Amino acid sequence: MTPTLFAHPFSSYCQKVLIALHENATRFEYRNLDGRDNPAMRELESLWPIKKFPLLVDQGRVVVEASIIIEYLQIHHSGPTRLIPEDADCALEVRKLDRFFDNYVHAPLQNIVSDRLRPVEHRDAFGVDQARKMLDRAYAWIESSMGDREWANGADFSLADCAAAPALFYADWAHPIAPSFPTLLGYRKRLLARPSFARAVEEARPYRSYFPLGAPNRD
């Protein structure tokens, strides 16, 4: 039996899991959550009352949170691309970078986007300014830390890159990466060229009008 993924193609956290699935050509049933009154959304709520996605169902087991789903897939649906290293110390570094991209790129990005969805009278200019400053600090840290590495943790594509790809993709739309960060820009470009992420980007292309700040005419 193949696992079932409840996800939306335009969601960055869903793309994080889709990258992992595409990396290993894992067969799965895709329950697309797009659209009003979508039965898949009601089914998701029955499985996970928090109503957050992505969510994976496999042999009766419900798995939530993107990073945990990717770890679960490696254990139960492994493939040629090992996204979490076998070496314990290397695995810790990958998990650290995964949390970095989620907490210090993805989270401030979401704050900027979510603010635009609020009624004008409830927007938080100070919060958005703080989020932009956090992104600048995160960009600078990545620029200074990557060196000549091809991927986040070195030569091997990993969970950290699954997190980085959609986070940096959308963050650059909301708060553009400055030309003074050429290493980071090069890394984002390599992520976009990675077939697993390129596929996720193409699958999400029809939904670009959903981006509340306006999707740029690129990527």
Residue pairs with C-beta under 8 A, 6 or more apart in sequence:
1 58
1 59
2 27
2 28
2 29
3 26
3 28
3 29
3 56
3 57
3 58
3 73
3 77
4 28
4 29
4 31
4 56
4 57
4 58
5 14
5 17
5 18
5 21
5 28
5 29
5 30
5 31
5 54
5 55
5 56
6 31
6 33
6 40
6 43
6 44
6 47
6 53
6 54
6 55
6 56
6 57
7 14
7 17
7 18
7 30
7 31
7 32
7 33
7 53
7 54
7 55
8 14
8 32
8 33
8 34
8 53
8 207
9 15
9 18
9 32
9 34
9 200
9 203
9 204
9 206
9 207
10 204
10 207
10 208
10 210
10 211
11 53
11 54
12 106
12 109
12 166
12 167
12 169
12 170
13 53
13 54
13 66
13 106
13 166
14 53
14 54
14 66
15 165
15 166
15 169
15 197
15 200
15 201
15 204
16 54
16 66
16 67
16 70
16 162
16 163
16 165
16 166
17 54
17 56
17 66
17 69
17 70
17 73
17 162
18 196
18 199
18 200
18 203
19 161
19 162
19 165
19 166
19 194
19 196
19 197
19 200
20 26
20 69
20 70
20 73
20 83
20 159
20 162
20 196
21 28
21 73
22 195
22 196
22 197
22 199
22 200
23 79
23 81
23 83
23 157
23 162
23 196
24 73
24 77
24 78
24 79
24 80
24 81
25 79
26 73
26 77
26 79
31 40
31 43
31 44
32 38
32 40
33 40
33 41
33 44
33 53
34 207
41 51
44 51
44 53
44 55
45 51
47 55
47 57
47 62
48 55
48 62
48 64
50 64
52 64
54 66
54 69
55 62
55 63
55 64
55 69
56 62
56 63
56 64
56 69
56 72
56 73
57 63
58 72
58 76
58 77
63 69
63 72
66 162
66 163
67 95
67 98
67 102
67 159
67 163
70 83
70 84
70 159
70 162
71 84
71 159
74 82
74 83
74 84
81 157
82 156
83 94
83 157
83 158
83 159
83 162
84 91
84 94
84 95
84 158
84 159
85 91
85 94
85 153
85 156
85 158
90 153
93 153
94 152
94 153
94 158
94 159
94 160
95 159
97 152
97 153
97 158
97 160
97 163
97 164
98 159
98 160
98 162
98 163
100 138
100 141
100 160
101 152
101 160
101 163
101 164
101 167
101 168
102 163
102 167
104 134
104 137
104 138
104 141
105 135
105 138
105 164
105 167
105 168
105 171
106 163
106 166
106 167
106 171
107 134
108 130
108 131
108 132
108 134
108 135
108 138
108 171
108 175
109 131
109 135
109 167
109 170
109 171
109 174
109 175
111 127
111 128
111 130
111 131
112 128
112 131
112 132
112 174
112 175
112 213
113 170
113 174
113 211
113 212
113 213
115 123
115 124
115 127
115 128
116 123
116 212
116 213
117 212
118 124
131 175
132 175
135 171
135 174
135 175
136 175
139 177
139 178
139 181
139 184
140 181
142 181
142 183
142 184
142 187
143 181
143 182
143 183
143 184
146 152
146 183
146 184
146 187
147 183
149 155
150 190
151 157
151 158
151 160
151 161
151 190
152 158
152 160
152 161
152 164
152 187
153 160
153 161
157 194
161 191
161 194
164 187
164 191
165 191
165 192
165 194
165 197
165 200
166 197
166 200
168 177
168 184
168 187
168 188
168 191
169 188
169 191
169 192
169 197
169 201
169 219
170 211
171 177
172 188
173 211
173 213
173 215
173 216
173 219
174 213
177 184
177 185
177 188
179 185
191 197
192 198
192 201
192 219
201 219
208 215
209 215
